[in-house]
Amino acid sequence: MKQWMYMIAIVLVGLYAFTVRAQDVDNENDTDVQQPVIPPVLKAEVPAEYPPRALEDRVESEVILEIDIDETGMVEGVQVVTPAEPEGYGFDDAAVNAANLFEFEPATQGGMPIPVRITYRTVFALADEPLIADTDTAENDIPAAEEPNDGSAIPAKRVLNFNGTLKERGTRFPLAGVTVTIFRGEGNVAVGYEAVTDADGAFGFYNLAPGKWMLLAEPEGYFPLRTSDEVVKNERTEASYYVERSDYNPYDVVVEGERIRKEVSRTTLQIEEVERIPGTFGDVLTVVKNLPGVARTGAAAGNIVVRGSSPEDTQVFVDGVEVPIIYHFGGLRSVIPLGMLDRLDFYPGNFTAEFGRATGGVVDVRLKRLKPEKFGGYVDVNLADSGIYLETPLGEKSAVAAAFRRSYIDGIINAVVPDSASVNLITAPRYYDYQLLGTFRPNDNHELSAFFFGSDDELKLLFENPADFSPDLTATSGSTSTSFYRTVLEHRYMPSRHFENVFKTSAGRNKVYVGLGDQIFLDLNTYVAQIYDKFTVSLSDNVKIAGGIDYLYSTADARIKFPEVAKEGEPGGRPDLSTIQYTESTDQVSNSLGTFLQLESKLFDRWTVIPGVRYDYFSRVDTSSLAPRFNTRFALAEKWTVKGGVGVYHQEPSFDETDEVFGNPDLGLEKAMHYSVGFEYSPLDYLTLDVTGFYKDMSDLVSRTDATVNVNGELQRLNYVNGGQGRVYGLEVMLKHNFANNFNGWISYTLSKALRKDVGDTEWRRFDFDQTHILTLLGSYSLPKNWTLGFRWRVVTGSPDTPREGAVYSVDKGYYEPVYGRPNSDRLPTFHQADVRLDKRWVFDAWMLTAYLDVQNIYNSPNVTGYQYNYDSTERRARQGLPILPVIGVKGEF
Amino acid sequence: MSVLKHAFTLLMIPVAVTFIGVFSSTARGAELQKPALKQGYYFSLIPVGEAVLVDSSENFGPWPSVGGQFRMGEELNRWFDLGLSGGATVAYSDNYRLIHGHFGLDGTFKPTAVLSIGLQAGLGFGDFTRRKPGITEVIGRFGATYGITVSYDLFAGSRHRSPHQSGGFAMSPYIGAHIGPSDVTSIYAFFVGIAFTRWTGLPKNRLDLPLDEAF
């Protein structure tokens, strides 16, 4: 291996190289050893006396010394490494005598002084070729202290005439503690010196003779830097060098330790570990659909179905703030870009009292706490959209980040859809989102942040012949749009490690419009405000109390002209336009107040119990609820933990279900009981097996009814009552391989049964998303040369389907009305699909470029998403899902 | 199609990943490589002649066709290259017109220094028009395509090359097959051609070079 390097090393001497003296290093703390060593600084240099006979004979030379420096900066010993030539003039003794009198600021590592050995060159040069002394030197410069003392010679006048900085290629992070060698010549005429980079990656060389010099740096884990530079007489050479890491693994930045687990079921996804999963377009929120307990909802579905609960039963929070949508159209993208996120916590059930207003699950998206070390960001371009993210520090206490993304699917679809199609897309579909995040940390106790974010989705289309879709339809255009924005102000107060308080307030607007001209529309405009405060008091290392308040206010203006639409368990089919009704309201105020208190206690060092209680009041249904919850974990052994939980959960009906015209304003809360029990096993540091059995008992579910009620002598339909029931039980298995051995991924499997019983029914029926088996295998493998290969394979039991048993011609409506079988008594065929993703990263000096090819449904599985029937329901044709779809994208990071 | 019908494809993915992983482990870290001809990025242009068989309601062909393919990627280690490939061929006569192509992932295994076995998976398309008196029948296809290729690399001027040369230019006899299976219309193509490949070689700082060539 590199024989020439050994040859050079033998003849090299150092001007100011140093090594940590291993025998003196405290190896108990590995972290300190890995921190860069800050070299010693010479504060008192004693000039070497020029040997008189050498001065008389006008002989120049140099001596290479090794100097041992202790923790106080004093010289412990001096050895001659390379004696002077020619011998006999006394250069060696003069250099050693002077070096013994040096005084240094000691070298440090992690802020602690340490003993080091340095290599030092003493140059004996005559005064007839002086170099220009330059006092504008680098931080690690050693003042030139050797002045001529007899007017005839200037021994070792030190002039910095070559300085540079060493940075990591692509990221521009400085490389500290790296030995840089500069040399020229070979064999007996070889000469070279070493320097060590400081915390800023800076290094320097003194008194280099003019000419071409070779420069070498070989930091561990990097490809060597080999280059050459020219030193010009009486000038200083300055240069920046970028060294390429052998592997720019995205997982290198995952440094956060595992948080203490409290809940029975929580999966935390770090952003970096999911960025390259196929079929997700690098979007962490879409990865949630691959976790245990989450049903498959179709490629174009932007909802999350958790443990047999309806999509609206699962709450999504962005840093604790409720948002109306988390995905843009079709679930392709989430409304928060990757750069803003720190992690995602997913609770499929048995979440603690901190979270409320949901009977299903919770998705809690956490923003990253901005601490950028430099101005940076990324630009992401793919077939669906383009986005930009920028972040920068503002002084030492503040930072700001901004992002924007805009889709151009509308342009692509318009180019692809032929003019002869019966639907013309005017805006189809278009989305954008924007974010601005700022943080300020005046001191260690306070942290202030402001976050402004929003999203806008829109789809507009024209129908050439609306009757193609429904005989009653006369509107020739349709549109749907959803937009929202929020401003969030947060103050985090941490006066000691025993107390923390987070106060948060947010305000914003939601705007939703769905319409087919003037024939059918829903126009909803809502202003919302939220106040949230959570405190945590640590009474001891094992006992903690947390509590808080969560107040949500909204006022809405609504205009609705809509027919009866299919609810869960009802066949979709064609909407009956004869059922269209109209309502209009303004300033409909709704308040929700939630408070919670929970104790987190650890008993006997291995048993964690978390009892808690939550109180909620919902003004729309004028009802309050009390929800006790209990979670526990017990560490059976070092690698085994058993866990369990039980809790009560409530949520209010949806907006339309409590409307006076479309729903029933006298509805009450829906309720669910969650039960979970399971175990975790960690056979290896990077491998965990999590098995959880669950049972969910739902009651008071909103269910459609034909019953009527007498209001002032007039019979009115109730529309809905709280008479539905639900029952879900199953088993979730998650085998997760955290990043190790170049691989990360998981196998998740859910075995479940989700049933519903509507009001008036005597038998249970399948829930719309009752999927008995859900198996997902996914992972990404980090290959050499910055390639990453990702794969995902899913097999899911087909969703329930309501069969058609025929059709009856309706003279009134002028078309055949289908006759349906028992709701959800049939099933679609089993779904299975494989996706593959290939990433390649190119590294340039100041930035990096990643290109990827994401091939979804690589074997073109013809998955059935439903059936399309002919006019009298005597024939049907399978509607197929996504065909094989290659998507290309690039991302530039700097 | 059933799950079992795709078993081969499904198995290919983990097997390929395992294979790559096993052989790539020695290439991790910042170890320098000995100079070789197949190093760095590669780009191939491959004129091919094909025999294409279309399996629809009845079998058509095989039809002779001509076209071109490309392959581009990077050498990951001594045993494996990874990249993309694509191509299209066209056949035309009074009775038919056929355009067939593919684009997707391309992995190349190198059991010896000069023999390459490529596996491809990706998107395929086929447009077949059959003409009969008074009838023009158009059969289209859009779906997954898989392929296998074998090539033997002959490097130009290799006798005179420097022992420290990284990268080069190769001409390679090239044969292979592409299969586009489908319940409705399947396409099978068998082709021969000559691959003209340029290997960029590795930068000097990734190679173990003598001092006079290293800087």
Boltz contact constraints between the chains, C-beta under 6 A:
constraints:
  - contact:
      token1: [A, 4]
      token2: [B, 211]
      max_distance: 6.0
  - contact:
      token1: [A, 214]
      token2: [B, 215]
      max_distance: 6.0
  - contact:
      token1: [A, 221]
      token2: [B, 30]
      max_distance: 6.0
  - contact:
      token1: [A, 222]
      token2: [B, 30]
      max_distance: 6.0
  - contact:
      token1: [A, 223]
      token2: [B, 30]
      max_distance: 6.0
  - contact:
      token1: [A, 223]
      token2: [B, 205]
      max_distance: 6.0
  - contact:
      token1: [A, 223]
      token2: [B, 206]
      max_distance: 6.0
  - contact:
      token1: [A, 224]
      token2: [B, 205]
      max_distance: 6.0
  - contact:
      token1: [A, 226]
      token2: [B, 205]
      max_distance: 6.0
  - contact:
      token1: [A, 226]
      token2: [B, 214]
      max_distance: 6.0
  - contact:
      token1: [A, 226]
      token2: [B, 215]
      max_distance: 6.0
  - contact:
      token1: [A, 228]
      token2: [B, 215]
      max_distance: 6.0
  - contact:
      token1: [A, 246]
      token2: [B, 29]
      max_distance: 6.0
  - contact:
      token1: [A, 246]
      token2: [B, 30]
      max_distance: 6.0
  - contact:
      token1: [A, 781]
      token2: [B, 17]
      max_distance: 6.0
  - contact:
      token1: [A, 781]
      token2: [B, 21]
      max_distance: 6.0
  - contact:
      token1: [A, 783]
      token2: [B, 24]
      max_distance: 6.0
  - contact:
      token1: [A, 783]
      token2: [B, 76]
      max_distance: 6.0
  - contact:
      token1: [A, 784]
      token2: [B, 24]
      max_distance: 6.0
  - contact:
      token1: [A, 784]
      token2: [B, 27]
      max_distance: 6.0
  - contact:
      token1: [A, 784]
      token2: [B, 76]
      max_distance: 6.0
  - contact:
      token1: [A, 784]
      token2: [B, 77]
      max_distance: 6.0
  - contact:
      token1: [A, 785]
      token2: [B, 74]
      max_distance: 6.0
  - contact:
      token1: [A, 785]
      token2: [B, 76]
      max_distance: 6.0
  - contact:
      token1: [A, 787]
      token2: [B, 82]
      max_distance: 6.0
  - contact:
      token1: [A, 791]
      token2: [B, 13]
      max_distance: 6.0
  - contact:
      token1: [A, 832]
      token2: [B, 3]
      max_distance: 6.0
  - contact:
      token1: [A, 838]
      token2: [B, 105]
      max_distance: 6.0
  - contact:
      token1: [A, 858]
      token2: [B, 121]
      max_distance: 6.0
  - contact:
      token1: [A, 859]
      token2: [B, 6]
      max_distance: 6.0
  - contact:
      token1: [A, 859]
      token2: [B, 9]
      max_distance: 6.0
  - contact:
      token1: [A, 859]
      token2: [B, 144]
      max_distance: 6.0
  - contact:
      token1: [A, 860]
      token2: [B, 143]
      max_distance: 6.0
  - contact:
      token1: [A, 860]
      token2: [B, 144]
      max_distance: 6.0
  - contact:
      token1: [A, 884]
      token2: [B, 123]
      max_distance: 6.0
  - contact:
      token1: [A, 884]
      token2: [B, 143]
      max_distance: 6.0
  - contact:
      token1: [A, 884]
      token2: [B, 144]
      max_distance: 6.0
  - contact:
      token1: [A, 886]
      token2: [B, 123]
      max_distance: 6.0
